[in-house]
Amino acid sequence: MYLIIVYDTARDNCVKLHKLLKKHLFWNQNSVFEGNVTQAQLVKIKKLLNEIRAEDSHVTLYSIESEKMLHREQLGPPRGNTSNII
């Protein structure tokens, strides 16, 4: 499945969430991560998010069965790294 995660959190918690999500997904832009995951990976990511996110932070997960079903339009220069080519 294709997963998009966005979050809003305190500045000191932002680094923890960024490091966690960067291990599993591609960083798209500030507080936005996306990528293909298995159901097991999704369960693991959700568990880890619940463990490290600040109590007052807000995290939204969007999932679709296939990236092919996603229409993306970007305005302005891209941020982050959505490429898996080294």
C-alpha positions in Angstrom: 0.0 0.0 0.0 1.0 3.6 -0.5 1.2 5.6 2.7 1.4 9.4 3.2 2.0 10.7 6.8 1.7 14.3 7.8 2.3 15.7 11.3 2.1 18.8 13.4 4.1 18.8 16.6 6.2 20.8 18.9 9.7 21.8 17.6 11.6 19.5 19.9 9.5 16.5 19.0 9.7 17.2 15.3 13.3 15.9 15.1 12.3 12.6 16.7 9.4 12.1 14.3 11.5 13.1 11.3 14.2 10.5 12.1 11.7 7.8 12.7 9.8 8.3 9.5 12.9 8.8 7.4 13.9 5.2 8.2 10.6 3.9 6.6 9.4 6.5 4.1 10.7 9.2 1.8 10.8 12.7 3.1 8.7 14.8 0.7 8.7 18.2 2.4 8.4 19.7 5.9 6.4 17.2 8.1 5.3 15.1 5.1 6.5 11.5 4.4 5.4 9.0 1.8 6.2 5.7 0.3 5.2 2.0 -0.3 4.8 -0.1 2.9 3.5 -3.6 3.7 0.7 -4.1 6.2 3.3 -5.3 8.8 5.4 -2.1 8.2 2.3 0.1 8.7 1.6 -1.6 12.0 5.2 -1.1 13.1 5.2 2.6 12.1 2.0 3.3 13.9 3.3 1.6 17.1 6.5 3.6 17.0 4.7 6.8 16.3 2.5 6.3 19.4 5.6 5.6 21.5 7.6 8.7 20.5 5.1 11.4 19.5 4.5 14.2 21.9 1.1 14.0 23.7 -0.2 17.2 22.0 1.1 16.3 18.5 -1.2 15.5 15.6 -0.4 12.8 13.0 -2.5 12.0 10.0 -2.0 8.8 7.9 -3.4 8.5 4.4 -3.2 5.1 2.7 -4.3 3.8 -0.7 -3.9 0.4 -2.2 -1.5 1.6 -5.0 0.5 4.6 -5.9 -0.9 4.3 -9.4 -4.3 5.5 -8.0 -2.7 8.7 -6.6 -2.8 11.9 -8.7 -0.1 14.3 -7.5 0.3 17.9 -8.6 3.1 20.0 -7.2 3.4 23.8 -7.4 6.8 25.4 -6.6 10.2 23.8 -6.1 10.2 20.4 -4.5 11.6 19.8 -1.0 12.8 16.6 0.6 13.9 13.5 -1.2 11.3 11.3 -3.0 13.9 9.6 -5.1 15.3 6.2 -4.2 18.1 6.5 -6.8 21.5 6.8 -5.2 
